């Protein structure tokens, strides 16, 4: 029992620290680490600086490879952050994330109609100031599993003009579920990546740790989509020493099932989205304040976003609002049974800065009763809630590079009331290689 408790507790904390990948996901969960304007590989009409990649088009070879079905990608992102007041103690840290790979259109490359092959890896470095802040949520979303990993090795088949899609191989749930392009602009992992309360449970498989899994997608029209995913759960899935190469399937493994319904629309020409999802788990999850486990476990979530103003008809510049909600009534194994996040982003806030973005976000996380009871018994106060506020400005330097000064204010770090509210100053920057 102690081994299971240690494993699941570590998994939950690890999941809280790991942002989702999804940077190349075709389903719209893009931009989790480096949201960039869409574009081709050409650099005509402005040279290298106007192109989409720091390394350019390789003398035309990149475009030539893409025409044959081979799309190469690499993103590097980094965060430097300082706890300048409050928390446990001052501190500064730097963390980086290199995500690289290749997507192969097998119809172009080999004549396999509707098939795509994905291969990617990750290399993470640096450290965090999370111990200095003392909070439940990480203030540096690039930290977690600071080593190299084999990540995505998968095949995907689409048919009936994209109405159906089936993906299988070494994947994670965070590539397809509980995400949004809006979340990737935040340094706090209370918003960045996926809905954080779902990952706190440690049973939503996540970047950078690929597992065996499969996802089916049904898109009957442009306004509705349904997705169902099944993923392996194992005690070793968050162990960085395997570097993503633990391919074993054991009789002690569990199963994590994700389901999501998605609606999209345009209101007065402005896009909006609404998702409902669930995570159903068959795996012994350690309870807080008890030697027992919970199995099965269920978590539910909702997401919404809407463009509310536009600089001109049909323009993507303007104000966007979004919100998320996550809930479970099974408090015994849940660190954060209830979480709500709200955010606002303004694209193109100034003349001539059409791709810049002002971002604001806030998350309230209610800590579980069983977790609070366990901490009280250990003399760690009486955990209640943690509240995060974040404000940043994304400066799109070129199509391939950005920088983002940022400030976070953490109210009631750790939820106990024993740690002073913390102020964190940070800078995130990245390039598409």
C-alpha positions as CSV (number, residue, x, y, z in Angstrom):
1,X,0.0,0.0,0.0
2,X,2.8,2.4,0.8
3,X,4.3,1.8,-2.6
4,X,1.0,2.6,-4.3
5,X,0.5,5.7,-2.2
6,X,4.0,7.0,-3.0
7,X,3.6,6.2,-6.7
8,X,0.2,7.9,-7.2
9,X,1.1,10.9,-5.0
10,X,4.2,11.4,-7.1
11,X,2.3,11.0,-10.3
12,X,-0.3,13.6,-9.2
13,X,2.5,16.1,-8.4
14,X,4.3,15.3,-11.6
15,X,1.2,15.8,-13.6
16,X,0.7,19.2,-12.0
17,X,4.2,20.2,-13.2
18,X,4.1,18.9,-16.7
19,X,2.5,21.1,-19.4
20,X,0.9,19.5,-22.4
21,X,2.7,19.2,-25.7
22,X,0.2,19.5,-28.4
23,X,2.2,22.0,-30.3
24,X,1.5,20.2,-33.6
25,X,-1.8,18.6,-32.8
26,X,-4.1,18.7,-35.8
27,X,-7.3,18.9,-33.7
28,X,-6.9,22.5,-32.5
29,X,-5.0,21.9,-29.2
30,X,-2.1,23.8,-30.5
31,X,0.1,26.5,-29.1
32,X,0.6,24.9,-25.7
33,X,4.2,26.0,-25.7
34,X,4.9,28.3,-28.7
35,X,1.8,29.7,-30.3
36,X,2.9,31.2,-33.6
37,X,1.0,32.7,-36.6
38,X,0.2,30.1,-39.3
39,X,2.2,30.4,-42.5
40,X,4.1,28.5,-45.2
41,X,7.7,27.7,-45.5
42,X,8.5,30.4,-48.0
43,X,10.5,33.5,-47.1
44,X,9.8,35.5,-50.3
45,X,9.0,39.2,-49.9
46,X,11.2,39.8,-46.9
47,X,13.9,37.3,-46.7
48,X,14.9,35.2,-43.7
49,X,13.6,37.5,-41.1
50,X,10.1,37.4,-42.6
51,X,10.1,33.6,-42.7
52,X,8.5,31.1,-40.4
53,X,11.6,29.4,-39.0
54,X,14.8,30.6,-37.3
55,X,16.9,28.2,-39.5
56,X,15.0,29.3,-42.7
57,X,14.0,27.0,-45.5
58,X,17.4,25.3,-45.8
59,X,18.0,26.5,-49.3
60,X,14.6,25.3,-50.4
61,X,15.1,21.8,-49.0
62,X,12.4,22.2,-46.3
63,X,9.8,23.1,-48.8
64,X,11.0,20.2,-51.0
65,X,10.7,17.8,-48.1
66,X,7.2,19.0,-47.2
67,X,6.0,18.5,-50.8
68,X,7.1,14.9,-50.5
69,X,5.2,14.5,-47.2
70,X,8.0,15.1,-44.7
71,X,7.4,18.1,-42.3
72,X,10.2,18.7,-39.8
73,X,9.6,20.8,-36.8
74,X,11.5,22.0,-33.7
75,X,10.5,24.5,-31.0
76,X,12.6,25.8,-28.2
77,X,11.0,27.6,-25.3
78,X,12.4,28.9,-22.0
79,X,11.3,30.7,-18.9
80,X,13.3,32.7,-16.4
81,X,11.3,33.7,-13.2
82,X,12.0,35.2,-9.8
83,X,10.0,35.1,-6.6
84,X,10.4,38.7,-5.6
85,X,8.2,38.9,-2.6
86,X,6.2,36.6,-0.3
87,X,6.2,32.8,-0.6
88,X,8.7,30.8,1.4
89,X,11.9,32.6,0.2
90,X,13.3,34.6,-2.7
91,X,14.7,32.7,-5.7
92,X,15.4,32.8,-9.4
93,X,15.5,30.0,-11.9
94,X,15.7,29.2,-15.6
95,X,14.1,26.3,-17.4
96,X,14.0,25.3,-21.1
97,X,12.2,22.8,-23.3
98,X,13.2,21.6,-26.8
99,X,10.5,19.8,-28.7
100,X,11.4,18.4,-32.1
101,X,10.2,15.8,-34.6
102,X,8.7,14.9,-37.9
103,X,5.2,14.4,-39.3
104,X,5.0,12.3,-42.4
105,X,2.1,12.4,-44.8
106,X,2.2,8.8,-45.9
107,X,-0.1,9.4,-48.8
108,X,2.5,11.7,-50.3
109,X,5.5,9.7,-49.2
110,X,4.2,6.1,-49.9
111,X,0.8,6.4,-51.4
112,X,-1.1,5.3,-48.2
113,X,-4.2,7.3,-48.5
114,X,-5.3,9.1,-45.3
115,X,-2.3,7.9,-43.2
116,X,0.0,10.1,-41.1
117,X,3.1,9.1,-39.1
118,X,4.3,11.2,-36.1
119,X,7.7,11.0,-34.4
120,X,8.9,13.4,-31.8
121,X,11.2,13.8,-28.8
122,X,11.8,16.3,-26.0
123,X,14.8,17.6,-24.1
124,X,14.1,19.5,-20.9
125,X,16.7,21.4,-18.8
126,X,16.9,23.8,-15.9
127,X,14.9,24.1,-12.6
128,X,12.0,25.9,-11.0
129,X,11.3,28.4,-8.2
130,X,8.2,26.4,-7.1
131,X,9.8,25.4,-3.8
132,X,10.5,29.1,-3.2
133,X,6.9,30.1,-3.8
134,X,5.4,27.1,-1.9
135,X,2.2,26.8,-4.0
136,X,0.2,23.9,-5.4
137,X,0.4,25.2,-8.9
138,X,3.7,25.6,-10.7
139,X,4.7,29.2,-11.7
140,X,7.0,27.8,-14.4
141,X,5.1,25.5,-16.7
142,X,8.2,24.2,-18.5
143,X,9.5,22.4,-15.5
144,X,8.9,18.7,-14.9
145,X,10.9,15.7,-16.1
146,X,14.1,17.6,-16.8
147,X,15.8,15.2,-19.1
148,X,15.3,13.8,-22.6
149,X,12.4,11.7,-23.8
150,X,11.1,9.8,-26.8
151,X,7.6,11.2,-26.9
152,X,5.2,10.6,-29.8
153,X,5.5,7.5,-32.0
154,X,2.1,7.1,-33.7
155,X,0.1,6.4,-36.8
156,X,-3.2,8.1,-37.6
157,X,-5.7,7.2,-40.3
158,X,-8.4,9.6,-41.5
159,X,-11.2,8.6,-43.9
160,X,-14.5,9.8,-45.4
161,X,-13.1,13.3,-46.1
162,X,-11.9,13.7,-42.5
163,X,-15.2,12.6,-40.9
164,X,-13.4,9.8,-39.0
165,X,-9.9,9.7,-37.6
166,X,-8.2,7.0,-35.6
167,X,-4.8,7.4,-33.9
168,X,-2.7,4.8,-32.0
169,X,0.8,4.2,-30.7
170,X,2.8,6.0,-28.1
171,X,0.7,9.1,-27.4
172,X,-0.8,11.1,-24.4
173,X,-4.3,12.3,-23.6
174,X,-3.0,15.9,-23.4
175,X,-2.5,15.9,-27.2
176,X,-6.3,15.7,-27.7
177,X,-8.3,16.5,-24.6
178,X,-9.0,19.4,-22.1
179,X,-6.8,21.8,-24.1
180,X,-7.2,25.0,-26.1
181,X,-4.9,27.3,-28.1
182,X,-5.6,30.1,-25.5
183,X,-4.1,28.2,-22.6
184,X,-0.6,28.1,-24.1
185,X,0.2,31.7,-23.4
186,X,0.4,31.4,-19.6
187,X,3.5,30.8,-17.5
188,X,1.5,29.4,-14.6
189,X,0.4,25.8,-15.1
190,X,-2.8,26.6,-13.4
191,X,-4.0,27.5,-16.9
192,X,-1.2,26.5,-19.3
193,X,-1.6,23.2,-21.2
194,X,-4.7,21.4,-20.0
195,X,-7.2,22.0,-17.3
196,X,-4.8,21.5,-14.3
197,X,-7.2,19.9,-11.9
198,X,-7.6,17.0,-14.3
199,X,-3.9,16.4,-14.4
200,X,-3.5,16.8,-10.6
201,X,-5.2,13.5,-10.2
202,X,-2.2,11.8,-11.9
203,X,-4.4,9.8,-14.2
204,X,-4.5,12.0,-17.4
205,X,-1.5,10.9,-19.3
206,X,0.6,14.0,-20.2
207,X,3.6,15.5,-22.0
208,X,6.4,14.6,-21.9
209,X,5.6,11.0,-21.0
210,X,4.1,9.0,-23.9
211,X,2.2,5.7,-23.2
212,X,0.3,3.2,-25.3
213,X,-3.0,4.6,-26.3
214,X,-5.6,5.1,-29.0
215,X,-8.0,8.0,-29.9
216,X,-11.0,7.9,-32.2
217,X,-12.5,11.1,-33.6
218,X,-15.8,11.7,-35.3
219,X,-16.5,15.0,-37.1
220,X,-19.8,14.9,-38.9
221,X,-19.7,18.7,-39.7
222,X,-17.9,21.9,-39.0
223,X,-19.8,22.7,-35.8
224,X,-19.5,19.4,-33.9
225,X,-16.8,16.8,-33.0
226,X,-16.7,13.9,-30.6
227,X,-13.5,12.2,-29.3
228,X,-12.8,9.1,-27.3
229,X,-9.4,8.0,-26.0
230,X,-8.1,5.0,-24.1
231,X,-4.6,5.2,-22.5
232,X,-2.3,3.0,-20.5
233,X,-1.7,3.8,-16.8
234,X,1.4,2.4,-15.2
235,X,3.4,3.0,-12.1
236,X,6.4,3.8,-14.2
237,X,4.8,6.3,-16.6
238,X,6.2,9.4,-14.9
239,X,9.7,7.9,-14.2
240,X,12.2,10.1,-16.1
241,X,14.9,7.4,-15.9
242,X,13.1,5.5,-18.7
243,X,13.3,8.5,-21.1
244,X,10.1,7.5,-22.7
245,X,11.2,4.0,-23.7
246,X,9.3,1.8,-21.2
247,X,7.2,-0.1,-23.8
248,X,6.1,-2.9,-21.5
249,X,2.5,-3.7,-20.8
250,X,2.0,-5.3,-17.4
251,X,-0.9,-7.0,-15.7
252,X,-0.8,-4.3,-13.0
253,X,-1.5,-1.5,-15.5
254,X,-4.7,0.5,-15.4
255,X,-6.7,2.3,-18.0
256,X,-7.6,6.0,-18.4
257,X,-10.5,6.8,-20.7
258,X,-11.1,10.3,-21.9
259,X,-14.2,11.5,-23.7
260,X,-15.0,15.0,-25.1
261,X,-17.9,16.6,-27.0
262,X,-17.1,19.8,-28.9
263,X,-19.3,22.5,-30.4
264,X,-18.2,25.5,-32.4
265,X,-20.1,28.4,-33.8
266,X,-19.9,32.0,-35.0
267,X,-21.9,34.7,-33.2
268,X,-22.1,37.8,-35.4
269,X,-19.1,36.5,-37.3
270,X,-17.0,35.9,-34.2
271,X,-15.9,32.3,-33.3
272,X,-16.8,30.5,-30.1
273,X,-16.4,27.0,-28.7
274,X,-17.8,24.8,-25.9
275,X,-16.5,21.4,-24.8
276,X,-17.8,18.9,-22.3
277,X,-15.5,16.1,-21.2
278,X,-14.8,13.3,-18.7
279,X,-12.0,11.2,-17.4
280,X,-12.9,7.6,-16.3
281,X,-10.1,5.6,-14.6
282,X,-9.6,2.0,-13.7
283,X,-6.5,2.1,-11.5
284,X,-6.0,2.0,-7.7
285,X,-5.7,5.6,-6.7
286,X,-4.3,6.3,-3.2
287,X,-6.6,8.2,-0.9
288,X,-5.5,11.0,1.2
289,X,-5.7,10.6,5.0
290,X,-6.3,6.8,4.6
291,X,-4.5,3.6,3.6
292,X,-7.4,2.8,1.2
293,X,-7.5,3.3,-2.5
294,X,-10.2,4.5,-4.9
295,X,-11.1,2.5,-8.0
296,X,-12.8,3.5,-10.3
297,X,-12.5,7.3,-10.4
298,X,-14.4,9.9,-12.4
299,X,-13.6,13.5,-13.2
300,X,-15.7,16.0,-15.3
301,X,-14.8,19.2,-17.0
302,X,-16.2,22.0,-19.3
303,X,-14.5,24.6,-21.5
304,X,-15.8,27.7,-23.3
305,X,-14.3,30.6,-25.3
306,X,-15.7,33.4,-27.4
307,X,-14.3,36.3,-29.4
308,X,-16.3,39.3,-28.2
309,X,-14.9,42.2,-30.2
310,X,-13.2,42.4,-33.6
311,X,-11.1,45.2,-35.1
312,X,-12.9,44.6,-38.4
313,X,-15.4,42.2,-39.7
314,X,-13.8,38.7,-39.9
315,X,-10.6,39.9,-38.2
316,X,-8.9,37.7,-35.6
317,X,-7.8,40.9,-33.8
318,X,-9.9,41.8,-30.8
319,X,-10.9,40.6,-27.3
320,X,-11.4,36.9,-26.4
321,X,-12.8,35.5,-23.2
322,X,-12.5,31.9,-22.0
323,X,-13.4,29.8,-18.9
324,X,-12.9,26.3,-17.6
325,X,-14.4,24.2,-14.9
326,X,-13.3,20.8,-13.4
327,X,-15.1,18.8,-10.7
328,X,-15.2,15.4,-9.0
329,X,-17.3,14.3,-6.0
330,X,-14.7,11.7,-5.1
331,X,-12.6,13.8,-2.7
332,X,-10.6,11.0,-1.2
333,X,-7.9,10.8,-3.9
334,X,-8.4,14.3,-5.4
335,X,-5.9,17.1,-4.6
336,X,-8.2,19.7,-6.2
337,X,-11.7,18.4,-6.5
338,X,-13.0,21.8,-7.8
339,X,-11.2,24.3,-10.1
340,X,-12.4,27.2,-12.1
341,X,-10.3,29.3,-14.5
342,X,-11.2,32.5,-16.3
343,X,-9.1,34.4,-18.9
344,X,-9.1,37.3,-21.3
345,X,-6.8,38.0,-24.2
346,X,-6.6,40.9,-26.6
347,X,-4.9,40.2,-30.0
348,X,-3.4,43.2,-31.7
349,X,-3.6,45.7,-28.9
350,X,-1.6,48.4,-30.7
351,X,-1.4,49.7,-34.2
352,X,1.3,47.9,-36.1
353,X,1.4,45.1,-33.5
354,X,-1.2,42.8,-35.0
355,X,0.2,39.5,-33.6
356,X,1.0,40.8,-30.1
357,X,-1.3,39.7,-27.3
358,X,-2.2,41.0,-23.9
359,X,-3.1,38.0,-21.6
360,X,-4.8,37.9,-18.2
361,X,-5.8,34.7,-16.4
362,X,-7.0,33.7,-13.0
363,X,-7.5,30.2,-11.4
364,X,-9.2,29.2,-8.1
365,X,-8.4,25.8,-6.9
366,X,-10.4,24.3,-3.9
367,X,-8.3,21.7,-2.1
368,X,-9.9,18.4,-1.1
369,X,-11.3,17.6,2.3
370,X,-9.3,14.4,2.6
371,X,-6.1,16.1,1.6
372,X,-6.7,18.9,4.1
373,X,-7.3,16.3,6.9
374,X,-4.1,14.6,6.0
375,X,-2.1,17.8,6.1
376,X,-3.7,18.8,9.5
377,X,-2.7,15.5,11.0
378,X,0.9,16.2,9.8
379,X,0.9,19.7,11.4
380,X,0.9,21.5,8.1
381,X,-2.0,23.9,8.8
382,X,-5.5,23.6,7.3
383,X,-5.4,23.7,3.5
384,X,-8.3,25.4,1.9
385,X,-7.7,27.0,-1.5
386,X,-5.1,28.6,-3.7
387,X,-5.8,31.5,-6.1
388,X,-3.6,32.5,-9.0
389,X,-3.7,35.8,-11.0
390,X,-1.4,36.4,-14.1
391,X,-0.9,39.3,-16.5
392,X,1.5,39.2,-19.5
393,X,2.3,40.7,-22.8
394,X,3.3,38.5,-25.7
395,X,5.6,40.3,-28.1
396,X,5.7,38.5,-31.5
397,X,9.2,39.6,-32.6
398,X,8.9,37.7,-35.9
399,X,6.8,34.7,-37.2
400,X,9.4,32.4,-35.6
401,X,10.3,34.2,-32.3
402,X,8.5,35.8,-29.4
403,X,9.2,37.1,-25.9
404,X,6.7,37.6,-23.0
405,X,7.2,39.6,-19.8
406,X,4.8,38.4,-17.2
407,X,3.7,38.8,-13.6
408,X,2.0,36.3,-11.3
409,X,0.4,36.9,-7.9
410,X,-0.2,33.7,-5.9
411,X,-2.8,34.1,-3.1
412,X,-2.6,31.7,-0.2
413,X,0.3,29.5,-1.6
414,X,-0.2,25.9,-0.6
415,X,-3.6,26.7,0.7
416,X,-2.6,26.6,4.4
417,X,-2.6,30.3,5.2
418,X,1.0,29.8,6.6
419,X,2.8,31.1,3.5
420,X,2.6,34.8,2.5
421,X,1.1,35.7,-0.9
422,X,3.8,35.6,-3.5
423,X,4.7,37.9,-6.4
424,X,6.6,36.3,-9.3
425,X,8.2,38.2,-12.2
426,X,9.0,36.2,-15.3
427,X,10.0,36.2,-18.9
428,X,9.1,33.5,-21.4
429,X,10.7,33.4,-24.8
430,X,10.8,30.9,-27.7
431,X,11.7,30.2,-31.3
432,X,10.4,27.9,-34.0
433,X,13.6,26.4,-35.4
